[in-house]
Amino acid sequence: MSSQYFVSAGARNQTEVLAVHGADPEVLAYAMAKYSRSSLSMRESLSEISAQRAEQFLNTFYFQYGHRSIADLAHIAFAVERLSLMAAIVLVDEQRWDGQERSTRYQNFLKSGWYFPDFAEDTASAELYAGTVKGLFAAYERTTAAVLDSLRQHVARPEAMKPEAYERTLKARAFDVARYLLPLATNTSLGQIVNARTLETQVSRLLSHPAAEVRDLGQKLREAATGPAWNVNAQAGAAFVAKLAADPELAAEAANLLTREVRTAPTLVKYAEPNQYAIQTQAELARAADELLAGIPIAQAPVVDLVERTETLEVELAATLLYSASHHPYRQIRDLIAALPAARVAEIIELGLHHRGRHDESLRAFHAGAGLRFDILMDIGGFRDMHRHRRSTQILQGFTALHGYETPETGDVAGLAQAGIVADYQAAVEAAHAASARIANGSAPDAAQSALYLLPLATRIRCLFKMDFAEAQYISELRSAPAGHFSYRRVAWEMYLAIQRQHPALAKHIRVTDFTQPIDLLQR
């Protein structure tokens, strides 16, 4: 074979990389999927594909043949505004999720507003709910002011630091403390960029939730994806089209290009419905957990418990399934399950799979086998920060006041004790917990769900984090750093200590910051 052949072949194989902009998400997904079925280049594919052809292709290969990987190629940006903190926690509970939420550290939430559930004729619960939320916000304001004043007295401004930077940093530290008083009803906002497959799963999961606000959020996400998207350039495009009014044909062509209606995912999300597999399975697991754990008190557990692997994979699966439906520690459930006959363990696992449909992914509890399992009990506010670590498998238990609450007293001159308002803080949290219990026993529709909105971020929540060593190393190093919030700095330090006890040869490779040592509060 001649050398000329190799030269010409090499010339045809020069690598080209294109950054693609301006194509509708589903059209772009179709064009990328065509690589597996066509030799056309991206330029050639996009030039011949219409939205209608993309819909026809996706209806065939996505819905009829179950090729869900195609939806991974369609990425959609959403702004989700004025949702409660509780709904936000549920919304972002996706392992394939990218986004940012409004920060409780850098923003004052006094003017954010709050979610008000439907109490129907139960006016007493409605009045108690409103009064409790207002009381928590008043305590939030008092705490912010008191802690900020204390910090000004105890933390001197370095000459090299500008006054506005000093004040901004101290406010952030004050908000770190005051945020414990924000109820789950507090409104927040977030932005997310997800692929259509994640979106479809997310919408289905939200539509299956027991809280009305969360179900409504799922409906709105689906409508936003399948309906007309907001076009940031629409106003400028319309103004330009108006300038072309003298040439109607040119104006029409410009309007089609600049102001046409775009639907980001009209096909891929349209069939997202409540997940009956999840709904039915969660109900059955709740009954099984109630049966197995009836009369067994919740065992005392440390903030972080690194549960060593002594059980079989079958026991881990069964224990994780019941953990998700209870409020008991993982170690306690694991030990109970390990003592059961193998046939009973198999029955529990069967509960987790019995209702699984043809296209349903197994519940997250089946993501088993990770090398490290941290059962963490911490305040909801700190958990929201830990929740971002999506390289771990997180099994979150439900919100409850059963575990009590955290009182932010730190050694960093940033807590309640230094500000002299511990009693005021505790009274506000305990009043909110008491009001939540009263509303849960009221006559309002979904009373139990409505009551959860009153739980302040100080309330403890339990979550099982399963991960490999690299992720444990990353979390310990990142979250223990001085610039972080003292809640997750403590958890990161406890994670490190747990690894040190069980795997001392590995712990030496973690560049952790000692939580017990004083830090520079002005370091951000």
C-alpha positions in Angstrom: 0.0 0.0 0.0 1.5 3.4 -1.0 2.6 6.0 1.5 0.3 8.5 -0.3 -2.7 6.5 1.0 -1.5 6.9 4.6 -0.8 10.7 4.1 -4.3 11.3 2.7 -5.9 9.1 5.4 -4.1 11.0 8.1 -5.2 14.3 6.6 -8.9 13.2 6.9 -8.4 12.2 10.6 -7.4 15.6 11.9 -9.3 16.0 15.2 -11.8 18.9 15.4 -13.5 20.2 18.5 -16.6 22.4 18.4 -18.3 24.2 21.2 -22.0 24.3 20.3 -24.3 27.1 21.2 -27.8 28.1 20.3 -29.4 24.7 19.6 -32.5 23.7 21.5 -31.6 21.1 24.2 -33.7 18.3 22.6 -32.4 19.1 19.1 -28.9 19.0 20.4 -29.5 15.7 22.2 -30.8 14.2 18.9 -27.8 15.5 17.0 -25.4 14.0 19.5 -27.3 10.7 19.6 -27.0 10.5 15.8 -23.2 9.9 16.2 -24.2 6.3 17.0 -26.4 5.9 13.9 -24.9 8.2 11.3 -21.5 9.4 10.0 -22.7 13.0 9.6 -20.7 15.7 11.4 -22.3 17.9 14.1 -22.6 20.8 11.6 -24.4 18.6 9.1 -26.7 17.0 11.7 -27.8 20.3 13.2 -28.4 21.8 9.8 -30.9 19.1 8.8 -32.6 18.5 12.2 -35.9 20.3 13.1 -37.6 20.3 16.4 -40.3 18.1 14.9 -37.8 15.5 13.7 -36.2 15.5 17.1 -39.5 14.8 18.8 -40.2 11.9 16.4 -36.8 10.4 17.0 -37.1 10.8 20.8 -40.6 9.3 20.9 -39.3 6.2 19.2 -35.9 5.7 20.8 -36.5 7.2 24.2 -40.0 6.1 25.1 -40.5 3.0 23.0 -37.1 1.5 23.2 -36.0 2.8 26.6 -32.8 4.5 25.4 -32.7 6.8 28.4 -29.0 7.7 27.9 -30.2 10.0 25.1 -31.7 12.3 27.7 -28.3 12.7 29.3 -27.4 14.9 26.4 -30.2 17.5 26.8 -29.2 19.9 29.6 -31.7 22.5 30.8 -31.3 25.5 33.1 -34.0 26.3 35.6 -34.5 29.2 38.1 -36.7 28.0 41.0 -37.8 30.8 43.2 -39.8 31.3 46.4 -39.8 27.6 47.5 -39.5 26.6 51.1 -36.3 25.3 52.5 -38.0 22.0 53.0 -39.0 21.8 49.4 -35.5 22.8 48.4 -33.9 20.0 50.3 -36.2 17.5 48.6 -35.7 19.1 45.1 -31.9 18.9 45.2 -31.8 15.4 46.6 -30.4 14.0 43.2 -27.1 12.3 42.8 -26.8 13.8 39.3 -27.5 17.5 40.1 -25.7 20.8 39.5 -26.9 24.0 41.0 -26.6 26.8 43.6 -29.0 27.8 46.3 -29.4 31.1 48.2 -26.9 31.2 51.0 -27.9 31.5 54.6 -24.4 32.8 55.3 -24.3 35.8 52.9 -28.0 36.8 52.8 -30.4 38.1 55.4 -33.5 36.0 55.2 -35.8 38.4 57.2 -37.5 39.6 54.0 -37.6 36.3 52.1 -41.1 35.3 53.2 -42.3 31.8 54.1 -44.6 29.0 52.9 -48.1 28.8 54.3 -49.8 25.4 54.0 -53.5 24.8 53.5 -55.1 24.5 56.9 -58.7 24.5 55.6 -61.1 25.0 58.6 -58.4 24.4 61.2 -58.0 28.1 62.0 -56.3 27.4 65.4 -53.5 25.5 63.7 -53.2 28.3 61.0 -52.9 31.0 63.7 -50.4 28.9 65.7 -48.4 28.2 62.6 -48.2 31.9 61.6 -47.4 33.0 65.1 -44.6 30.5 65.4 -43.0 31.4 62.1 -43.1 35.1 63.1 -41.6 34.3 66.5 -38.7 32.4 64.9 -38.0 35.2 62.5 -38.0 37.7 65.4 -35.6 35.5 67.3 -33.5 35.2 64.1 -33.3 39.0 64.0 -32.4 39.3 67.6 -29.8 36.6 67.4 -28.1 38.2 64.3 -27.9 41.5 66.0 -26.6 40.1 69.3 -24.0 37.9 67.8 -22.8 40.6 65.4 -22.4 43.0 68.4 -20.5 40.4 70.3 -18.2 39.8 67.4 -17.5 43.5 67.0 -16.4 43.6 70.7 -14.2 40.5 70.6 -12.7 40.5 67.1 -10.6 43.5 66.2 -10.3 44.7 62.7 -6.8 44.4 61.3 -5.4 47.6 59.9 -4.9 46.0 56.5 -8.6 45.0 56.3 -11.1 47.4 54.9 -14.1 48.3 57.2 -16.7 47.1 54.7 -14.9 43.7 54.3 -14.6 43.4 58.1 -18.3 44.1 58.6 -19.3 41.8 55.8 -17.2 38.9 57.3 -18.6 39.4 60.8 -22.2 39.5 59.4 -21.5 36.2 57.7 -20.3 34.7 61.0 -23.4 36.1 62.8 -25.7 34.6 60.1 -23.9 31.3 60.7 -25.4 31.3 64.2 -28.8 32.9 63.5 -29.6 30.5 60.7 -30.3 27.8 63.3 -33.6 29.7 63.9 -34.9 29.7 60.3 -37.9 27.4 60.0 -38.1 24.9 57.1 -41.0 27.1 55.9 -38.5 29.9 55.0 -38.5 30.8 51.3 -35.4 30.4 49.3 -34.4 30.4 45.6 -32.0 28.2 43.6 -30.7 27.6 40.1 -30.2 24.2 38.7 -28.8 22.8 35.4 -29.8 19.2 34.9 -30.0 16.7 32.0 -33.4 15.6 30.9 -33.0 12.1 32.4 -32.3 13.6 35.8 -35.2 16.0 35.4 -37.6 13.3 34.5 -36.6 11.3 37.6 -36.7 14.5 39.7 -40.2 15.5 38.5 -41.5 12.0 39.1 -40.0 11.9 42.6 -41.4 15.3 43.5 -44.9 14.3 42.2 -44.7 11.3 44.5 -44.0 13.3 47.7 -46.5 13.5 50.5 -46.2 17.3 50.8 -48.5 19.4 48.6 -45.9 22.1 48.0 -43.4 19.5 46.8 -46.0 17.9 44.4 -46.9 21.3 43.1 -43.2 22.0 42.5 -42.9 18.9 40.4 -45.9 19.9 38.3 -44.3 23.4 37.8 -41.0 21.9 36.8 -42.7 19.7 34.2 -44.7 22.6 32.8 -41.6 24.8 32.7 -39.7 22.1 30.7 -42.5 21.3 28.3 -43.9 24.9 27.9 -42.3 28.0 26.4 -39.0 28.9 28.1 -38.1 32.4 29.1 -35.8 33.9 26.5 -33.3 36.4 28.0 -32.8 38.0 24.5 -36.5 38.2 23.6 -37.0 41.9 24.3 -33.9 42.8 22.3 -34.9 40.5 19.5 -38.4 42.0 19.3 -36.9 45.5 19.2 -34.7 44.5 16.3 -37.6 42.9 14.4 -39.5 46.1 14.8 -36.8 48.0 13.0 -37.3 45.8 10.0 -41.0 46.6 9.7 -40.4 48.2 6.3 -39.4 44.8 4.9 -42.2 42.3 6.1 -40.4 39.3 4.6 -37.1 40.1 6.3 -38.9 41.0 9.6 -40.7 37.6 9.6 -37.4 35.8 9.0 -35.8 37.7 11.8 -38.7 37.1 14.1 -38.4 33.3 13.5 -34.8 33.4 14.4 -34.8 35.8 17.3 -38.2 35.6 19.0 -39.5 32.1 18.2 -41.0 30.1 21.1 -38.5 27.6 22.5 -39.6 24.6 24.6 -36.5 23.2 26.4 -37.8 19.6 26.8 -41.2 19.2 25.2 -40.7 15.5 24.6 -38.4 14.0 27.2 -40.3 15.0 30.4 -43.9 15.0 29.2 -44.7 11.6 30.6 -43.2 12.1 34.0 -45.7 10.9 36.5 -45.8 10.0 40.2 -43.5 7.0 40.8 -45.9 4.3 42.0 -42.9 2.0 42.7 -41.5 4.5 45.2 -44.9 5.4 46.8 -46.0 1.8 47.4 -42.5 0.7 48.5 -42.1 3.5 51.0 -45.4 2.7 52.5 -44.6 -1.0 52.9 -41.1 -0.2 54.3 -42.7 2.1 56.8 -45.0 -0.6 58.0 -42.1 -3.1 58.2 -39.9 -0.7 60.1 -42.8 0.0 62.6 -43.2 -3.7 63.1 -39.6 -4.5 63.6 -38.7 -1.5 65.8 -42.0 -1.4 67.8 -41.2 -0.6 71.4 -37.4 -0.3 70.8 -36.1 3.1 71.9 -33.9 5.0 69.6 -30.4 4.2 70.7 -28.0 7.0 71.7 -25.4 7.6 68.9 -22.5 9.9 68.4 -22.5 12.8 65.9 -20.6 10.6 63.5 -20.6 6.8 63.6 -18.3 5.1 61.1 -20.2 1.7 61.0 -17.6 -1.0 60.4 -18.5 -3.7 57.9 -19.3 -6.9 59.7 -22.5 -7.9 57.9 -23.3 -9.6 54.6 -24.5 -7.5 51.6 -28.0 -8.9 52.1 -28.1 -7.6 55.7 -26.7 -4.2 54.6 -29.5 -3.9 51.9 -32.2 -4.8 54.3 -30.9 -2.5 57.1 -30.6 0.4 54.7 -34.1 -0.1 53.4 -35.5 0.0 56.9 -33.2 2.8 58.0 -34.8 5.1 55.3 -38.2 4.4 56.9 -37.3 5.0 60.5 -35.5 7.3 62.9 -33.2 4.7 64.5 -29.4 4.7 64.0 -28.0 2.5 61.2 -25.8 0.5 63.6 -28.9 -0.4 65.8 -30.9 -1.5 62.8 -28.0 -3.3 61.2 -27.5 -5.4 64.4 -31.2 -6.2 64.6 -31.4 -7.3 61.0 -28.2 -9.4 61.4 -29.9 -11.4 64.1 -32.9 -12.3 61.9 -33.2 -15.5 59.9 -32.0 -15.3 56.4 -35.5 -15.8 55.1 -36.8 -12.7 56.9 -33.9 -10.6 55.6 -34.8 -11.8 52.1 -38.4 -10.7 52.7 -37.3 -7.2 53.6 -35.2 -6.9 50.5 -38.1 -8.2 48.4 -40.2 -5.3 49.8 -37.7 -2.9 48.2 -38.1 -4.5 44.8 -41.6 -6.0 44.6 -43.3 -3.0 43.0 -40.4 -2.1 40.7 -41.7 -1.4 37.1 -40.0 -2.2 33.8 -38.2 1.2 33.6 -37.8 2.0 37.3 -34.4 2.3 38.8 -34.0 0.5 42.1 -34.3 2.6 45.2 -31.2 4.4 46.3 -30.9 2.0 49.2 -29.7 -0.6 46.8 -26.5 1.5 46.2 -24.7 -0.8 48.6 -21.2 -2.1 49.1 -19.3 1.2 49.7 -16.2 0.9 51.8 -17.1 3.6 54.4 -20.5 4.2 56.0 -20.9 7.3 58.1 -24.2 7.6 60.1 -24.4 11.3 60.8 -26.7 13.1 63.2 -26.5 16.9 62.8 -28.5 20.0 62.5 -30.6 20.5 59.4 -28.7 23.6 58.5 -25.3 21.9 58.5 -26.8 18.9 56.7 -27.8 21.1 53.8 -24.1 21.8 53.3 -23.1 18.1 53.6 -26.0 17.3 51.2 -23.9 18.8 48.3 -21.4 15.9 48.3 -23.0 13.9 45.6 -20.2 11.4 45.1 -21.5 9.8 48.2 -24.7 7.7 48.5 -27.0 9.5 50.9 -29.9 7.8 52.7 -31.9 10.5 54.4 -34.4 9.9 57.2 -37.5 12.1 57.5 -37.6 15.4 59.4 -38.5 15.0 63.0 -38.1 16.7 66.4 -37.3 13.3 68.0 -33.6 13.9 68.0 -33.7 17.3 69.6 -31.7 20.3 68.4 -28.3 21.9 68.3 -27.3 24.9 70.3 -24.5 26.8 68.5 -22.0 27.4 71.2 -18.5 27.3 69.7 -15.0 28.2 70.9 -14.7 30.7 68.0 -16.3 33.7 69.8 -19.1 33.2 67.4 -21.8 31.5 69.5 -24.8 32.2 71.6 -23.0 32.0 75.0 -20.7 34.9 74.1 -23.7 37.0 73.0 -25.6 36.1 76.2 -28.8 34.8 74.4 -28.7 31.1 75.0 -31.9 31.1 76.9 -33.8 33.2 74.4 -32.6 30.9 71.6 -33.6 27.7 73.3 -37.0 29.1 74.2 -37.7 29.9 70.5 -36.6 26.5 69.3 -38.5 24.6 71.9 -41.7 26.7 71.3 -41.4 25.8 67.6 -41.1 22.1 68.4 -44.1 22.2 70.7 -46.2 24.1 68.1 -45.1 21.6 65.4 -46.3 18.7 67.6 -49.7 20.4 68.2 -50.3 21.1 64.5 -49.4 17.5 63.6 -52.3 16.4 65.8 -54.7 19.0 64.4 -57.5 18.5 61.9 -55.9 20.3 58.9 -55.3 18.4 55.6 -51.9 16.9 55.6 -51.4 18.1 59.2 -48.3 15.9 59.8 -46.6 17.4 56.7 -47.6 21.0 57.5 -46.2 20.6 61.0 -42.7 19.9 59.6 -42.4 23.4 58.2 -42.1 24.8 61.7 -38.9 22.8 62.5 -36.0 25.2 62.7 -32.7 24.4 61.0 -31.3 23.8 64.5 -33.3 20.5 64.6 -31.2 17.4 64.2 -31.6 15.1 61.3 -30.0 11.7 60.6 -28.5 10.7 57.3 -26.3 7.7 56.2 -23.4 8.7 53.9 -21.8 5.8 52.0 -18.6 6.6 50.2 -15.1 5.5 49.2 -11.9 6.7 50.9 -11.3 9.4 48.3 -14.6 11.1 49.1 -14.1 10.8 52.8 -10.7 12.4 52.4 -12.1 15.2 50.3 -15.0 16.0 52.7 -12.7 15.9 55.8 -10.2 18.2 54.2 -12.7 20.6 52.6 -15.3 20.9 55.3 -12.8 21.1 58.3 -11.2 24.2 56.8 -11.3 27.4 59.0 -13.4 29.3 56.5 -16.3 26.9 56.8 -19.4 26.8 59.1 -18.6 25.4 62.5 -21.4 22.7 62.2 -19.9 20.9 59.3 -16.4 21.6 60.4 -17.2 19.6 63.5 -18.7 16.7 61.4 -15.7 16.7 59.1 -13.4 16.5 62.1 -15.4 13.7 63.6 -15.3 11.8 60.3 -11.5 12.1 60.3 -11.3 10.8 63.9 -13.5 7.9 63.1 -11.2 7.0 60.2 -8.2 7.4 62.4 -9.6 4.9 64.9 -10.5 2.3 62.4 -7.9 2.9 59.6 -4.9 4.7 61.3 -2.6 4.0 58.3 -5.0 5.8 56.0 -5.9 8.7 58.3 -2.3 10.1 58.1 -3.0 11.0 54.4 -5.9 13.3 55.3 -4.9 17.0 55.6 -7.5 17.8 58.1 -7.9 21.0 60.2 -8.2 20.4 63.9 -11.7 21.5 64.9 -10.7 21.9 68.6 -8.1 24.6 67.8 -9.1 28.3 67.6 -9.4 29.8 64.1 -9.2 33.2 62.6 -12.8 34.3 62.3 -11.8 36.9 59.6 -10.5 34.2 57.3 -13.1 33.4 54.6 
